[in-house]
Amino acid sequence: MNVLATIKDIAKKAGVSITTVSRVLNYDKTLSVSDTTRKKIFRVAEDMAYTKKKKAGNAKDTIAIVQWYTEKQELDDLYYLSIRMGAEKRAERLHYKVHRFFANDSLAKIKDVRAIIAIGKFSDAQIKSMLKVTPNVVFVDFDTLAKGYDCVVTDFDNATETVLQYFIDQGLTRIGMLSGVEYSSDHQLEISDPRFDIFKDYLESQSLYDPANVYVGDFTMQSAFDLINNALNADRKDFPNALYVANDAMAVGALKALNQNHVKVPEDVSLVSFNDTAVAKYVIPALSSIKVNTGKMGEVAVSMIDAGDDDDADYHTPEKVIVGNRFIKRESSK
């Protein structure tokens, strides 16, 4: 008679990671894995008489969701609010209790949880504080693969290249980017926009990159307004005729500045935003935008913690899940 197997046992025999086994056995449709590997995992699980363990009524039923914003900041940024709601929706479906923590809450208050879903950007000190509570931490919207931690991110590379090629196909050659710099809530980590390097490399390959067309602020509406207003006042003649904007809030600020300076969108400047939050459809003109499935990012993060009980720090291989996005064309681009 077979001894009941654990996810760890199946992973070793199938030659894949614990997280992959867990997500396959939980029918996670977002996981990119071959049919051969998927069938092998199910066959090994059947051979080893694997049975899902029922959760006990203790800390294994509880996860912490740590938002890098304060509650007020979150209300002003639907991107991160949507990620949290997606995570909580998935957690409820899996019968987890959720403890919420925001930027103004001490991480030392996190106790007795199965796992932590960390949404946003965190310094090494903050990461260390979370790892003291549990090694089962998944980061969302923060690429921590090189640091050795599981993470879920959106597809910046293909999205940026899609927008740039769209502009080029429209015959637009003065292409600018409106972006920002972020800081962890403890101000120990500065994070540059990962899309900038993609933007620069792609345009350089087309001999179209001009550093004068890059505007860097702080991802807020006011910052974007000031940057674009100042740029138009300084050099209206050579202002970009295409603008890639890092989020919808900055896009709204840019639209206001362009309008006040009598620059027509999309006739004079074709503009594409990123995120596609609810505001994108209701400004005038409506924003063309890269639609990010933020809710799915939160859901996937919770799915990734399912192997937590069987994880082995010496065996675990960190994984990065990239959630796809799509280009939504509206009135702000030609």
Buried (B, 14 or more C-beta within 10 A) or exposed (E): EEEEBBBBBBBBBBEBBBBBBBBBBEEBEBBEBEEEBBEBBBEBBEEBEBEEEEBEEEEBBBBBBBBBBBEEBBEEBBBBBBBBBBBBEBBEEBEBBBBEBBBEBEBEEBEEBBBBBBBBBBBEEBBEBBEEBBBBBBBBBBBBBEEEBBBBBBBBBBBBBBBBEBBBEBEBBBBBBBBBEBBBBBEEBEBEBBBBEBBBEBBEEEEBBEEEBBBBBBBBBEBBBBBBBEBBEEEEEEBBBBBBBBBBBBBBBBBBBBEEBEBEBBEBBBBBBBBBBEBBBEBEBBBBBBBBBBBBBBBBBBBBBBBBBBBEEEEBEBBBBBBEBBBBEBBBBB
